[in-house]
């Protein structure tokens, strides 16, 4: 298993547990996307998970 595969597994686990931390782990920086995800967590957990999933795996 390569380091990239390991990072993907860690990101999936973090998306399920703490979505903002998954985005931070993906970028290794506190960006506006992390702040947006924290706001989504306060509103409702599911949108934060969807946003983190999109940010980590679906956007280019």
C-alpha positions, 0 to 999 in steps of 0.5 A: 500500500502506497502513501497515497492510498494510506492518505485516502483511507485516513481522509475517509475516516476523518470525513466520517468523524471530523469533516473539517479535519479531513479538509485540513489533512487534505490541504495541510493548511487552514483555508477558507474551505476548512472554515466553511466546513466548520460552519456546515458542521454547526448547521448540520453534520451531513452537509459537512460530510458531503462538502468534505467528500467533494473537496477531498475526492471529487474536485480537480 
